């Protein structure tokens, strides 16, 4: 693979993290080796060990390094709550933009975790109090505002993820392997990664989640008719 040159003015840890991120985006976490990362960063193996200690510790920090900008961006959005209303749609659309931009890394992260990469597993298990919690809080706020039906917020979140995120993840997990019918692959390639189509699915989801108007009670036929 071709790795972008790492600016020499960056600190050694930053150079190593940037080199690891470039390789992880292309090939996944499982294929990262200490030697290749150090070589790409232009540092010796001793420097890698000095700053990170082990491969697992490095990968754990690499994932956090990759994830931190999204968390900061979402926190900045939430900080605007006092100046403008932030809707569930706003939050999900922002996540959509990030998922589409980072879909390669996300696909590798999930597949690597499923294949036993310990740092990836630990990150996915431990992120429940981050974006999942923020989404659940946004869903509950939308329910209290009467914008989303009063179902279990976890079920609503599952519906959102299955309609919005899973098509992207499935397409990335295929990795060019021809294991699905051509018609289905064509549909995934056409509709999974284009923002306008993802945003349309989000509108469909939110319409489906709208509170159901109270129906008039059914008329009961009279036995005396």
TAPE-V312279 format. One record per backbone hydrogen bond with DSSP energy under -1.0 kcal/mol. CO is the residue of the C=O (numbers start at 1). NH is the residue of the N-H. E is the energy in kcal/mol with one decimal. If there is no record, write none. Layout:
BEGIN
co,nh,e
CO,NH,E
CO,NH,E
END
This chain:
BEGIN
co,nh,e
7,10,-1.4
11,15,-2.5
12,16,-2.4
13,17,-2.6
14,18,-2.6
15,19,-2.3
16,20,-2.6
17,21,-2.5
18,22,-2.2
19,23,-1.9
20,24,-2.7
21,25,-2.4
22,26,-1.2
23,27,-3.4
24,28,-1.7
29,32,-1.7
33,37,-2.2
34,38,-2.5
35,39,-2.4
36,40,-2.5
37,41,-2.2
38,43,-2.4
44,48,-1.4
45,49,-2.4
46,50,-2.4
47,51,-2.2
48,52,-2.6
49,53,-1.2
52,54,-1.7
54,58,-2.0
55,59,-2.7
56,60,-2.3
57,61,-2.0
58,62,-2.7
59,63,-2.5
60,64,-1.7
61,65,-2.6
62,66,-2.2
63,67,-2.3
64,68,-2.5
67,71,-1.8
68,72,-2.6
69,73,-2.2
70,74,-2.7
71,75,-2.4
72,76,-2.0
73,77,-1.9
74,78,-2.5
75,79,-1.6
77,80,-1.3
78,81,-1.6
80,83,-2.0
80,84,-2.3
87,91,-1.9
88,92,-2.5
89,93,-2.8
90,94,-2.0
91,95,-1.9
92,96,-2.6
93,97,-2.2
94,98,-1.7
95,99,-3.0
96,100,-2.8
97,101,-1.7
98,102,-2.6
102,106,-2.5
103,107,-2.7
104,108,-2.3
105,109,-3.0
106,110,-2.4
107,111,-2.2
108,112,-3.2
109,113,-2.1
110,114,-2.3
111,115,-1.2
112,117,-2.6
113,116,-1.4
117,121,-2.2
118,122,-2.7
119,123,-2.1
120,124,-2.3
121,125,-2.6
122,126,-1.8
127,130,-1.9
130,134,-2.3
131,135,-2.9
132,136,-2.3
133,137,-2.3
134,138,-2.2
135,139,-2.6
136,140,-2.5
137,141,-2.3
138,142,-2.2
139,143,-2.3
140,144,-2.5
141,145,-1.7
142,147,-2.9
143,146,-1.4
149,151,-2.2
152,155,-1.0
152,156,-1.9
153,157,-2.5
154,158,-2.1
155,159,-2.1
156,160,-2.4
157,161,-2.8
158,162,-2.5
159,163,-1.8
160,164,-2.4
161,165,-1.2
161,166,-2.3
165,169,-2.3
166,170,-3.1
167,171,-2.1
168,172,-2.2
169,173,-2.3
170,174,-1.3
174,177,-2.5
177,179,-1.5
181,185,-2.4
182,186,-2.9
183,187,-1.7
184,188,-2.4
185,189,-2.8
186,190,-2.0
187,191,-2.6
188,192,-2.5
194,198,-2.3
195,199,-3.2
196,200,-1.5
197,201,-2.2
198,202,-2.1
199,203,-2.1
200,204,-2.2
201,205,-2.7
202,206,-2.8
203,207,-2.4
204,208,-2.5
205,209,-1.6
209,149,-3.2
222,225,-1.0
END
